[in-house]
Amino acid sequence: MKPDRSTRLIHHPYQPPDGFGAPQPAVHKASTIFFPNIAATRSRDALDRGNYTYGTHGTPTSYLLEQRLCALEGGKHAMLAPSGLAAIACVNLALLNPGDHVLLPDNVYGPNKALALADLQRFGIQPAFYEATDTSDLAAKITPATKLVWLEAAGSGTLEFPDLIEQVKLCRSKGILTALDNTWGAGLAFAPFDLLRTGDGSAEALGVDMTVHALTKYPSGGGHVLMGSIMTRSDALFEKLATFHMHFGLCVGMNDVEAILAGLPSMELRYRKADKNARAIAQWAAQQAQFVQVLHPSLPDAPGHAAWKKHCCTPERPEGAAAGIVSIIVDDRFSQAQVDAFCDSLQWFKIGYSWGGPMSLVVTSSIAATRSTWPAHLQRGKMVRLCTGLEEAADLVADLQQALNKLT
Ligand SMILES: *Cc1c(COP(=O)(O)O)cnc(C)c1O
């Protein structure tokens, strides 16, 4: 029997052409993925990246991004999440049980802290916070119930760079898992799974157990895509994380994956431009009497500068890498309204959250509201966070100067 037109329309003979090559890969979108026979539906493992089972578990497009991210950050297994924050939540919820204790740096990305304080506590998981630049404080806060330590380098907002090598050694010695929010370093500033730079295998590798990365920032580069990744070298951790990731239905859209794939080849170039711009601003800001402190790890008196040098400067690149964020503490003699007016009068810095896109951004932030205690290494004042885009550094500095002239 000749099938009906509607059936023929549905069972189309189209096959993608072999031998077609182009700079950007194809976008494979699917909920349903065909199996060759029923036996294959029973034998395929949803976590096996050598196979396809269902759209939530990935398509060739998302597998490709996972592989490229592994190449970038030095991991073995990667998973994609709808946002950087979803990646953070996945790590917490996949690994922590009621009664467990989790440690976060006090300068951690704010929503990670909020999740810990509100939701993890609700699930019977106890969070506590340590001073990122003080490994002895981390050691003192570890308890027999501590199962996971979050690391962030540099810390969100105040940009202290911790001694990751010391922190990881300490956690390893106690058998505690480490997860690094690697958004700032982005796989470019330092190698989180090879902190001792033992890529040649000359010494024992020392690295974090997991990274999360807000691909929303540098990998996207456009300020238009939200995505996160989770990465590990451990097969056992991958199985745990990927199983939870699957149970929670944490999947991403393939057009967004395509956008991230398109962003990766230019990422290092963009990172270095944003870095250069942030250093130009940091150098200028350090000279201004209205600012009591400039927070950027490349500045010799910035908190964590020595650790930044140790991790991010190499013989090949002595100038190091430092992303595109600089925070400024404005003297307390200026009112919040004056500081707000300074930000409002900027021309090239748009007001908004996130970073890693083409445009420079500005927001204010309250140290008192985000930290458990005001650490001794931070001056009193009102914080402004500048995230640099790809504009010309001199234009950005001139813009800040004209806004500063209005402030005084
Ligand atoms: C932006 C950011 C995140 C979260 O990423 P989203 O995709 O915006 O959820 C996590 N950590 C750091 C350090 C970030 O800057």
The ligand as an ORCA input file, in Angstrom:
! r2SCAN-3c Opt
* xyz 0 1
  C      27.626     35.437     36.469
  C      28.269     34.535     37.423
  C      27.663     33.337     37.787
  C      26.290     32.932     37.335
  O      26.109     32.865     35.964
  P      24.670     33.075     35.335
  O      24.756     32.391     34.020
  O      24.438     34.541     35.241
  O      23.684     32.402     36.253
  C      28.348     32.515     38.660
  N      29.549     32.860     39.150
  C      30.153     34.001     38.822
  C      31.483     34.324     39.404
  C      29.539     34.889     37.958
  O      30.140     36.033     37.649
*
